[in-house]
Amino acid sequence: MTGVPENDKRCPVCGGRLHAGEATIPYVLGDDVVVVVKCVPSEICSDCREAFTEGVVTDRIIDMIRQLKYLGSEVSVITYSEYEPV
């Protein structure tokens, strides 16, 4: 047991309650936006609206960004649920 009830997760940024949902998350590299990913499964803070993803989701997004960089894309908007690994 972790000692923290599943429904009482707290935001590490502001301490607000986290709830499951979908977020639109911009990923940046330096000063340039690399990709905006819509419909990302996340834990979202009810106070500051910061979104947090699980490791599997983060790994998949990293793979998506690598593929876009390989294609030479500078700015892209994609939907997480439509992504299929190559």
N, CA, C and O atoms as a Tinker XYZ file with bonds, in Angstrom:
   344  protein
     1  N      0.835000   -1.184000    0.000000    73     2
     2  CA     0.000000    0.000000    0.000000    64     1     3
     3  C      0.878000    1.245000    0.000000    63     2     4     5
     4  O      1.933000    1.280000    0.634000    81     3
     5  N      0.429000    2.253000   -0.715000    73     3     6
     6  CA     1.193000    3.498000   -0.776000    64     5     7
     7  C      0.795000    4.466000    0.317000    63     6     8     9
     8  O      1.540000    5.403000    0.602000    81     7
     9  N     -0.358000    4.270000    0.939000    73     7    10
    10  CA    -0.817000    5.176000    1.972000    64     9    11
    11  C     -1.611000    6.354000    1.425000    63    10    12    13
    12  O     -2.160000    7.139000    2.199000    81    11
    13  N     -1.680000    6.491000    0.085000    73    11    14
    14  CA    -2.435000    7.576000   -0.536000    64    13    15
    15  C     -3.593000    6.964000   -1.312000    63    14    16    17
    16  O     -3.374000    6.206000   -2.256000    81    15
    17  N     -4.841000    7.290000   -0.916000    73    15    18
    18  CA    -5.979000    6.751000   -1.660000    64    17    19
    19  C     -5.916000    7.164000   -3.124000    63    18    20    21
    20  O     -5.511000    8.283000   -3.439000    81    19
    21  N     -6.315000    6.264000   -4.017000    73    19    22
    22  CA    -6.281000    6.509000   -5.456000    64    21    23
    23  C     -7.044000    7.781000   -5.834000    63    22    24    25
    24  O     -6.623000    8.496000   -6.744000    81    23
    25  N     -8.135000    8.073000   -5.169000    73    23    26
    26  CA    -8.947000    9.233000   -5.522000    64    25    27
    27  C     -8.499000   10.506000   -4.815000    63    26    28    29
    28  O     -9.186000   11.524000   -4.901000    81    27
    29  N     -7.369000   10.478000   -4.122000    73    27    30
    30  CA    -6.881000   11.659000   -3.421000    64    29    31
    31  C     -5.469000   12.024000   -3.883000    63    30    32    33
    32  O     -4.630000   12.432000   -3.080000    81    31
    33  N     -5.218000   11.871000   -5.194000    73    31    34
    34  CA    -3.919000   12.252000   -5.738000    64    33    35
    35  C     -3.812000   13.769000   -5.733000    63    34    36    37
    36  O     -4.793000   14.471000   -5.980000    81    35
    37  N     -2.611000   14.269000   -5.451000    73    35    38
    38  CA    -2.387000   15.706000   -5.360000    64    37    39
    39  C     -1.369000   16.170000   -6.401000    63    38    40    41
    40  O     -0.441000   15.443000   -6.754000    81    39
    41  N     -1.562000   17.371000   -6.872000    73    39    42
    42  CA    -0.679000   18.002000   -7.844000    64    41    43
    43  C      0.651000   18.338000   -7.178000    63    42    44    45
    44  O      0.664000   18.971000   -6.122000    81    43
    45  N      1.766000   17.929000   -7.771000    73    43    46
    46  CA     3.063000   18.276000   -7.197000    64    45    47
    47  C      3.419000   19.755000   -7.388000    63    46    48    49
    48  O      4.350000   20.247000   -6.749000    81    47
    49  N      2.696000   20.467000   -8.252000    73    47    50
    50  CA     2.966000   21.884000   -8.494000    64    49    51
    51  C      2.272000   22.763000   -7.455000    63    50    52    53
    52  O      2.904000   23.618000   -6.835000    81    51
    53  N      0.943000   22.544000   -7.264000    73    51    54
    54  CA     0.189000   23.453000   -6.388000    64    53    55
    55  C     -0.547000   22.754000   -5.244000    63    54    56    57
    56  O     -1.054000   23.420000   -4.341000    81    55
    57  N     -0.612000   21.417000   -5.271000    73    55    58
    58  CA    -1.294000   20.685000   -4.214000    64    57    59
    59  C     -2.764000   20.433000   -4.473000    63    58    60    61
    60  O     -3.442000   19.827000   -3.643000    81    59
    61  N     -3.278000   20.893000   -5.626000    73    59    62
    62  CA    -4.686000   20.655000   -5.963000    64    61    63
    63  C     -4.950000   19.187000   -6.237000    63    62    64    65
    64  O     -4.019000   18.395000   -6.386000    81    63
    65  N     -6.212000   18.833000   -6.301000    73    63    66
    66  CA    -6.584000   17.442000   -6.575000    64    65    67
    67  C     -6.425000   17.112000   -8.057000    63    66    68    69
    68  O     -6.738000   17.925000   -8.926000    81    67
    69  N     -5.932000   15.902000   -8.325000    73    67    70
    70  CA    -5.796000   15.422000   -9.689000    64    69    71
    71  C     -6.992000   14.566000  -10.055000    63    70    72    73
    72  O     -7.502000   13.810000   -9.229000    81    71
    73  N     -7.440000   14.688000  -11.306000    73    71    74
    74  CA    -8.514000   13.837000  -11.811000    64    73    75
    75  C     -8.155000   13.368000  -13.214000    63    74    76    77
    76  O     -7.427000   14.047000  -13.937000    81    75
    77  N     -8.665000   12.217000  -13.590000    73    75    78
    78  CA    -8.388000   11.653000  -14.910000    64    77    79
    79  C     -9.117000   12.462000  -15.973000    63    78    80    81
    80  O    -10.242000   12.916000  -15.766000    81    79
    81  N     -8.461000   12.632000  -17.109000    73    79    82
    82  CA    -9.064000   13.341000  -18.221000    64    81    83
    83  C     -8.156000   13.314000  -19.434000    63    82    84    85
    84  O     -7.196000   12.545000  -19.489000    81    83
    85  N     -8.467000   14.163000  -20.409000    73    83    86
    86  CA    -7.643000   14.306000  -21.596000    64    85    87
    87  C     -7.174000   15.750000  -21.681000    63    86    88    89
    88  O     -7.928000   16.676000  -21.385000    81    87
    89  N     -5.926000   15.933000  -22.088000    73    87    90
    90  CA    -5.351000   17.273000  -22.158000    64    89    91
    91  C     -4.752000   17.520000  -23.538000    63    90    92    93
    92  O     -4.430000   16.584000  -24.270000    81    91
    93  N     -4.611000   18.778000  -23.872000    73    91    94
    94  CA    -3.855000   19.199000  -25.048000    64    93    95
    95  C     -2.538000   19.732000  -24.520000    63    94    96    97
    96  O     -2.507000   20.680000  -23.734000    81    95
    97  N     -1.446000   19.110000  -24.961000    73    95    98
    98  CA    -0.142000   19.421000  -24.383000    64    97    99
    99  C      0.835000   19.866000  -25.467000    63    98   100   101
   100  O      1.074000   19.130000  -26.424000    81    99
   101  N      1.402000   21.069000  -25.325000    73    99   102
   102  CA     2.455000   21.490000  -26.255000    64   101   103
   103  C      3.811000   20.975000  -25.764000    63   102   104   105
   104  O      4.119000   21.054000  -24.574000    81   103
   105  N      4.595000   20.461000  -26.665000    73   103   106
   106  CA     5.947000   20.025000  -26.337000    64   105   107
   107  C      6.905000   20.959000  -27.055000    63   106   108   109
   108  O      6.797000   21.163000  -28.264000    81   107
   109  N      7.844000   21.523000  -26.307000    73   107   110
   110  CA     8.746000   22.522000  -26.866000    64   109   111
   111  C     10.191000   22.050000  -26.808000    63   110   112   113
   112  O     10.586000   21.260000  -25.950000    81   111
   113  N     10.964000   22.568000  -27.761000    73   111   114
   114  CA    12.393000   22.298000  -27.811000    64   113   115
   115  C     13.060000   23.639000  -28.029000    63   114   116   117
   116  O     12.937000   24.230000  -29.102000    81   115
   117  N     13.756000   24.120000  -27.033000    73   115   118
   118  CA    14.324000   25.462000  -27.119000    64   117   119
   119  C     13.195000   26.477000  -27.101000    63   118   120   121
   120  O     12.331000   26.432000  -26.225000    81   119
   121  N     13.196000   27.390000  -28.057000    73   119   122
   122  CA    12.156000   28.402000  -28.151000    64   121   123
   123  C     11.077000   28.046000  -29.166000    63   122   124   125
   124  O     10.119000   28.799000  -29.337000    81   123
   125  N     11.221000   26.903000  -29.844000    73   123   126
   126  CA    10.281000   26.515000  -30.892000    64   125   127
   127  C      9.329000   25.436000  -30.408000    63   126   128   129
   128  O      9.744000   24.505000  -29.718000    81   127
   129  N      8.051000   25.551000  -30.764000    73   127   130
   130  CA     7.095000   24.493000  -30.474000    64   129   131
   131  C      7.355000   23.364000  -31.455000    63   130   132   133
   132  O      7.391000   23.589000  -32.665000    81   131
   133  N      7.534000   22.173000  -30.953000    73   131   134
   134  CA     7.775000   21.019000  -31.808000    64   133   135
   135  C      6.446000   20.396000  -32.204000    63   134   136   137
   136  O      6.199000   20.146000  -33.383000    81   135
   137  N      5.597000   20.149000  -31.227000    73   135   138
   138  CA     4.336000   19.474000  -31.520000    64   137   139
   139  C      3.315000   19.791000  -30.431000    63   138   140   141
   140  O      3.659000   19.930000  -29.257000    81   139
   141  N      2.069000   19.901000  -30.840000    73   139   142
   142  CA     0.950000   20.003000  -29.912000    64   141   143
   143  C      0.182000   18.704000  -30.049000    63   142   144   145
   144  O     -0.257000   18.343000  -31.141000    81   143
   145  N      0.023000   18.004000  -28.937000    73   143   146
   146  CA    -0.661000   16.713000  -28.953000    64   145   147
   147  C     -1.999000   16.876000  -28.243000    63   146   148   149
   148  O     -2.054000   17.260000  -27.075000    81   147
   149  N     -3.080000   16.580000  -28.968000    73   147   150
   150  CA    -4.426000   16.696000  -28.418000    64   149   151
   151  C     -4.895000   15.344000  -27.895000    63   150   152   153
   152  O     -4.412000   14.296000  -28.324000    81   151
   153  N     -5.831000   15.381000  -26.972000    73   151   154
   154  CA    -6.491000   14.186000  -26.428000    64   153   155
   155  C     -5.522000   13.225000  -25.731000    63   154   156   157
   156  O     -5.629000   12.008000  -25.878000    81   155
   157  N     -4.584000   13.783000  -24.978000    73   155   158
   158  CA    -3.600000   12.971000  -24.255000    64   157   159
   159  C     -4.214000   12.506000  -22.936000    63   158   160   161
   160  O     -4.639000   13.341000  -22.138000    81   159
   161  N     -4.272000   11.184000  -22.683000    73   159   162
   162  CA    -4.762000   10.706000  -21.394000    64   161   163
   163  C     -3.843000   11.202000  -20.281000    63   162   164   165
   164  O     -2.637000   10.953000  -20.301000    81   163
   165  N     -4.428000   11.908000  -19.309000    73   163   166
   166  CA    -3.627000   12.576000  -18.291000    64   165   167
   167  C     -4.331000   12.608000  -16.949000    63   166   168   169
   168  O     -5.530000   12.345000  -16.850000    81   167
   169  N     -3.571000   12.932000  -15.925000    73   167   170
   170  CA    -4.102000   13.330000  -14.626000    64   169   171
   171  C     -4.018000   14.853000  -14.633000    63   170   172   173
   172  O     -2.930000   15.404000  -14.801000    81   171
   173  N     -5.141000   15.543000  -14.456000    73   171   174
   174  CA    -5.193000   16.997000  -14.581000    64   173   175
   175  C     -5.531000   17.613000  -13.237000    63   174   176   177
   176  O     -6.439000   17.156000  -12.542000    81   175
   177  N     -4.789000   18.660000  -12.873000    73   175   178
   178  CA    -5.023000   19.351000  -11.608000    64   177   179
   179  C     -6.281000   20.209000  -11.719000    63   178   180   181
   180  O     -6.457000   20.952000  -12.684000    81   179
   181  N     -7.143000   20.096000  -10.728000    73   179   182
   182  CA    -8.384000   20.870000  -10.739000    64   181   183
   183  C     -8.131000   22.341000  -10.439000    63   182   184   185
   184  O     -8.992000   23.172000  -10.727000    81   183
   185  N     -6.977000   22.691000   -9.868000    73   183   186
   186  CA    -6.673000   24.082000   -9.539000    64   185   187
   187  C     -5.835000   24.776000  -10.614000    63   186   188   189
   188  O     -6.277000   25.770000  -11.189000    81   187
   189  N     -4.634000   24.267000  -10.892000    73   187   190
   190  CA    -3.736000   24.947000  -11.828000    64   189   191
   191  C     -3.838000   24.416000  -13.257000    63   190   192   193
   192  O     -3.235000   24.987000  -14.165000    81   191
   193  N     -4.592000   23.331000  -13.474000    73   191   194
   194  CA    -4.836000   22.731000  -14.790000    64   193   195
   195  C     -3.597000   22.083000  -15.407000    63   194   196   197
   196  O     -3.605000   21.745000  -16.590000    81   195
   197  N     -2.535000   21.907000  -14.622000    73   195   198
   198  CA    -1.342000   21.223000  -15.122000    64   197   199
   199  C     -1.704000   19.768000  -15.391000    63   198   200   201
   200  O     -2.433000   19.151000  -14.615000    81   199
   201  N     -1.190000   19.219000  -16.497000    73   199   202
   202  CA    -1.474000   17.836000  -16.882000    64   201   203
   203  C     -0.238000   16.973000  -16.651000    63   202   204   205
   204  O      0.885000   17.390000  -16.934000    81   203
   205  N     -0.460000   15.768000  -16.134000    73   203   206
   206  CA     0.609000   14.815000  -15.878000    64   205   207
   207  C      0.268000   13.513000  -16.582000    63   206   208   209
   208  O     -0.870000   13.048000  -16.528000    81   207
   209  N      1.273000   12.917000  -17.252000    73   207   210
   210  CA     1.049000   11.682000  -17.995000    64   209   211
   211  C      1.795000   10.524000  -17.350000    63   210   212   213
   212  O      2.804000   10.716000  -16.670000    81   211
   213  N      1.285000    9.324000  -17.571000    73   211   214
   214  CA     1.958000    8.110000  -17.107000    64   213   215
   215  C      3.135000    7.815000  -18.034000    63   214   216   217
   216  O      3.206000    8.334000  -19.147000    81   215
   217  N      4.041000    6.990000  -17.569000    73   215   218
   218  CA     5.239000    6.650000  -18.333000    64   217   219
   219  C      4.969000    6.100000  -19.715000    63   218   220   221
   220  O      5.651000    6.472000  -20.671000    81   219
   221  N      3.989000    5.223000  -19.843000    73   219   222
   222  CA     3.666000    4.612000  -21.135000    64   221   223
   223  C      3.199000    5.682000  -22.122000    63   222   224   225
   224  O      3.581000    5.655000  -23.292000    81   223
   225  N      2.383000    6.615000  -21.659000    73   223   226
   226  CA     1.889000    7.703000  -22.506000    64   225   227
   227  C      3.051000    8.603000  -22.913000    63   226   228   229
   228  O      3.169000    8.978000  -24.079000    81   227
   229  N      3.905000    8.947000  -21.959000    73   227   230
   230  CA     5.063000    9.786000  -22.248000    64   229   231
   231  C      5.983000    9.123000  -23.266000    63   230   232   233
   232  O      6.462000    9.784000  -24.187000    81   231
   233  N      6.234000    7.828000  -23.111000    73   231   234
   234  CA     7.083000    7.092000  -24.053000    64   233   235
   235  C      6.504000    7.138000  -25.460000    63   234   236   237
   236  O      7.241000    7.309000  -26.431000    81   235
   237  N      5.200000    6.988000  -25.575000    73   235   238
   238  CA     4.543000    7.007000  -26.882000    64   237   239
   239  C      4.651000    8.396000  -27.521000    63   238   240   241
   240  O      4.874000    8.510000  -28.726000    81   239
   241  N      4.495000    9.444000  -26.719000    73   239   242
   242  CA     4.608000   10.809000  -27.233000    64   241   243
   243  C      6.042000   11.095000  -27.680000    63   242   244   245
   244  O      6.248000   11.738000  -28.709000    81   243
   245  N      7.024000   10.628000  -26.928000    73   243   246
   246  CA     8.424000   10.798000  -27.332000    64   245   247
   247  C      8.665000   10.140000  -28.679000    63   246   248   249
   248  O      9.351000   10.707000  -29.530000    81   247
   249  N      8.110000    8.951000  -28.885000    73   247   250
   250  CA     8.231000    8.262000  -30.166000    64   249   251
   251  C      7.580000    9.081000  -31.283000    63   250   252   253
   252  O      8.128000    9.173000  -32.382000    81   251
   253  N      6.422000    9.673000  -31.011000    73   251   254
   254  CA     5.735000   10.501000  -31.994000    64   253   255
   255  C      6.600000   11.701000  -32.380000    63   254   256   257
   256  O      6.727000   12.022000  -33.561000    81   255
   257  N      7.192000   12.363000  -31.384000    73   255   258
   258  CA     8.022000   13.539000  -31.640000    64   257   259
   259  C      9.268000   13.163000  -32.441000    63   258   260   261
   260  O      9.681000   13.903000  -33.333000    81   259
   261  N      9.859000   12.023000  -32.125000    73   259   262
   262  CA    11.024000   11.559000  -32.888000    64   261   263
   263  C     10.668000   11.353000  -34.353000    63   262   264   265
   264  O     11.434000   11.736000  -35.237000    81   263
   265  N      9.510000   10.752000  -34.616000    73   263   266
   266  CA     9.096000   10.527000  -35.995000    64   265   267
   267  C      8.858000   11.844000  -36.722000    63   266   268   269
   268  O      9.221000   11.982000  -37.890000    81   267
   269  N      8.252000   12.809000  -36.041000    73   267   270
   270  CA     8.009000   14.110000  -36.660000    64   269   271
   271  C      9.318000   14.829000  -36.950000    63   270   272   273
   272  O      9.453000   15.460000  -37.998000    81   271
   273  N     10.288000   14.743000  -36.037000    73   271   274
   274  CA    11.591000   15.366000  -36.268000    64   273   275
   275  C     12.285000   14.702000  -37.448000    63   274   276   277
   276  O     12.937000   15.380000  -38.242000    81   275
   277  N     12.153000   13.380000  -37.573000    73   275   278
   278  CA    12.743000   12.645000  -38.691000    64   277   279
   279  C     12.159000   13.122000  -40.019000    63   278   280   281
   280  O     12.856000   13.182000  -41.032000    81   279
   281  N     10.870000   13.458000  -39.995000    73   279   282
   282  CA    10.203000   13.944000  -41.207000    64   281   283
   283  C     10.526000   15.406000  -41.494000    63   282   284   285
   284  O     10.160000   15.928000  -42.548000    81   283
   285  N     11.200000   16.059000  -40.574000    73   283   286
   286  CA    11.566000   17.450000  -40.765000    64   285   287
   287  C     10.471000   18.423000  -40.372000    63   286   288   289
   288  O     10.515000   19.592000  -40.752000    81   287
   289  N      9.496000   17.957000  -39.620000    73   287   290
   290  CA     8.399000   18.819000  -39.185000    64   289   291
   291  C      8.890000   19.785000  -38.115000    63   290   292   293
   292  O      9.559000   19.382000  -37.163000    81   291
   293  N      8.552000   21.068000  -38.278000    73   291   294
   294  CA     8.926000   22.059000  -37.273000    64   293   295
   295  C      7.806000   22.290000  -36.278000    63   294   296   297
   296  O      8.059000   22.417000  -35.080000    81   295
   297  N      6.571000   22.345000  -36.756000    73   295   298
   298  CA     5.407000   22.529000  -35.893000    64   297   299
   299  C      4.299000   21.625000  -36.404000    63   298   300   301
   300  O      3.955000   21.666000  -37.585000    81   299
   301  N      3.738000   20.806000  -35.517000    73   299   302
   302  CA     2.670000   19.891000  -35.892000    64   301   303
   303  C      1.617000   19.863000  -34.799000    63   302   304   305
   304  O      1.919000   20.061000  -33.622000    81   303
   305  N      0.369000   19.614000  -35.203000    73   303   306
   306  CA    -0.720000   19.374000  -34.263000    64   305   307
   307  C     -1.265000   17.999000  -34.596000    63   306   308   309
   308  O     -1.747000   17.757000  -35.702000    81   307
   309  N     -1.184000   17.094000  -33.615000    73   307   310
   310  CA    -1.647000   15.725000  -33.823000    64   309   311
   311  C     -2.536000   15.291000  -32.672000    63   310   312   313
   312  O     -2.528000   15.894000  -31.599000    81   311
   313  N     -3.301000   14.238000  -32.911000    73   311   314
   314  CA    -4.182000   13.688000  -31.887000    64   313   315
   315  C     -3.584000   12.382000  -31.387000    63   314   316   317
   316  O     -3.232000   11.505000  -32.176000    81   315
   317  N     -3.475000   12.263000  -30.078000    73   315   318
   318  CA    -2.849000   11.091000  -29.468000    64   317   319
   319  C     -3.548000    9.801000  -29.890000    63   318   320   321
   320  O     -2.873000    8.829000  -30.231000    81   319
   321  N     -4.864000    9.763000  -29.879000    73   319   322
   322  CA    -5.597000    8.522000  -30.146000    64   321   323
   323  C     -5.447000    8.043000  -31.584000    63   322   324   325
   324  O     -5.663000    6.863000  -31.861000    81   323
   325  N     -5.079000    8.935000  -32.506000    73   323   326
   326  CA    -4.930000    8.550000  -33.895000    64   325   327
   327  C     -3.542000    7.996000  -34.203000    63   326   328   329
   328  O     -3.316000    7.445000  -35.281000    81   327
   329  N     -2.625000    8.139000  -33.271000    73   327   330
   330  CA    -1.254000    7.735000  -33.500000    64   329   331
   331  C     -1.109000    6.226000  -33.463000    63   330   332   333
   332  O     -1.591000    5.572000  -32.539000    81   331
   333  N     -0.452000    5.683000  -34.455000    73   331   334
   334  CA    -0.131000    4.248000  -34.509000    64   333   335
   335  C      1.371000    4.106000  -34.710000    63   334   336   337
   336  O      1.905000    4.636000  -35.685000    81   335
   337  N      2.071000    3.404000  -33.814000    73   335   338
   338  CA     3.517000    3.233000  -33.974000    64   337   339
   339  C      3.852000    2.559000  -35.297000    63   338   340   341
   340  O      3.117000    1.692000  -35.769000    81   339
   341  N      4.966000    2.964000  -35.884000    73   339   342
   342  CA     5.399000    2.379000  -37.154000    64   341   343
   343  C      6.222000    1.153000  -36.889000    63   342   344
   344  O      6.687000    0.507000  -37.827000    81   343
